[in-house]
Amino acid sequence: MKYKFTKIILLTAVVAGLTTACTPAGENTPTGKRYEFNNILDIAYTPDTLTRCRGWFTDAGSWMGFTLPQKDHWVNGFCGPFSLDMNRRQWMAQSAVTVGYADQANVIFTPDSTCYFPGELYLSASSEEGKIIQHLNFLDASTALLRIHSDAGKELSLTASQWGKEIQVQTDQNTVIARHPSGEIVALTFTPDVSVKGTDNNYQAKINGSEHDTYVAISFYTGEKELSAGLQKAQLALSNPQEGLKANKERWEGYLTKILRKDMKPEYDRIAVKAVVTLISNWRTHRGGLLHEGIVPSHAAYYFVGFWAWDTWRFSAALAKFDPELAKDNIRAMFDYQQPDGMIIDCIYTDPAENNARDSKPPLVSWAVDEIFTHTNDTAFISEMYPQLMAYYKWWYNKRDHNRNGMCEYGSTDGTLEAAAWESGMDNAIRFDDAKMLKNDGAEDAWSMDQESVDLNAYLALECKLLKKFAGILGVTFDGPDYSSQVADYFFDKEKGFFFDRRLKDGSFIQEPGCEAYTPLWTKVATADQVKAMLPLLTDTAKFSTYIPFPTVAADNPKYNPRGYWRGPIWLDQTYFAIRGLRNYGYNKMADEYTLQVFDRLQGLKEGAPIHENYGTHTGELLKAPHFSWSSSHLLMLYDDYGDRKSTRLNSSHANISYAVFCLKK
């Protein structure tokens, strides 16, 4: 007992001594849940040639991002901003604000600590003259607030380190304006007591030595019109910075309070928080052709800066629990482009000329709307969406049912197999290797694959069920087709004990066991006997019960490719469908074991690595796009589903311990 007590005292002392390394200036201990999750992601990157990196700190729907400076390549300021626009992704500066002492331009600062907390960046650095601490928080989509604290009582000097190529800098009283030929603008707004002067395409700001914090507003605008309105807002924010910081703190405290459980291990809490941070980092406010705000798949992959349909449905289902208003707007953004026939197009961009209307995406939107309703009880949103949801639901049967038997196919508006495969969301899936396109009757833009897909019809069965629920809430009559009772038997191969797509020409099964078979379990259209019959394949370690469970195809398929996109790797949405599907039929212990395999084995998930688009089935290795939103969405769902929610067997008193361990590592 004495030994244990000594260990506790030692650990407490460590925490007390080390938490100060990442403590907000002027406070003795961190306050708020965000400070329990240090360096939730590793985004340290000091740009030399102002090239891209692999992830940024961004928040509040902003189109700009920042990184922490590398300790071995130090600049005494946050790096950036970086323009996150799809067409003009560029560093606007290596560091728009670096901090030093006015009378000692060549003083060397040594980094003490850098931290990425949820919704906040922090750095501290020391010199022989004293320590300077800096924080960065977003106030809104346009402006981030920089806080600077010095303990030396000396006059500070602020300037930019290496503006981006072609940027022209001018000063106007207490504002620095840096313009890029693209039209994008960075504005630095200082308080009236700061002396600002222009230098050779740069600036120097001097601040009298003080124990009080200094604030600088770093703003990002897409043009002169935004600039003129935004500068007034930035000046207003500087007049009462605590108000904006309080709102930021309350927003993030709200996110974390809503998603964190009290019965989970700290490393699993960390996964959930990382998932939230990823989703919020991928939040973009309305801009150009994006008429509502929403979530992009990945801010770190330049080709993903837009909104995709089935991605949006997943993000909104996850956001429903902690930011339902953002979830609603993301759905509205896709329906802004609903076609006259009811179709929801594949993806939309800031430039509508780039939108893809060649195909749709799997219908999961009523599920997302229902998740929002579950967490808000907002019948007004149900009423707003219902006519549009019904039009989209009917579109599938009008434009994607070749033989009018009530079982739909993936297809395209232009007759290409490429777009039809995109419509499935599983672009290069093995089950489509021999597919051909068929022209459907009644419309020039209606083409189907020559196979009926089990996942599509299972999704439609769930949509049907939820649309009936919405109709009941609204007191209206559901007038759509309903083939949901036929899906399970139609697509189940009794001989193989598995669900498969079927060929239109002869009704034969396409016997390539893959992740599409998980969908009937997730949507609850499968029978209990069918699920029981599937267990030998699902639990076979050579097929689906792999190191990371539930790959996109059976791992012993001769066509399996460990890096083959939808031909082998782990996609966490599909793994979630399988695990949740097992839970739906009472296999809770099995579902929990598989959940822990995901949490414990994905590389870097419990450490600083970003959440990725997909993972190695047999290794958990990181594959495609980092900072991926839909993987994050489904990790949140796995976290929420795990175990008995009333159980207290997992100790949650971990905040200070995890904090101390982090600081020790640093």
Order of alpha helices (4+ residues) and beta strands (2+ residues): alpha-beta-beta-beta-beta-beta-beta-beta-beta-beta-beta-beta-beta-beta-beta-beta-alpha-alpha-alpha-beta-beta-beta-alpha-alpha-beta-alpha-alpha-beta-alpha-beta-beta-beta-alpha-alpha-beta-beta-beta-alpha-alpha-alpha-alpha-alpha-alpha
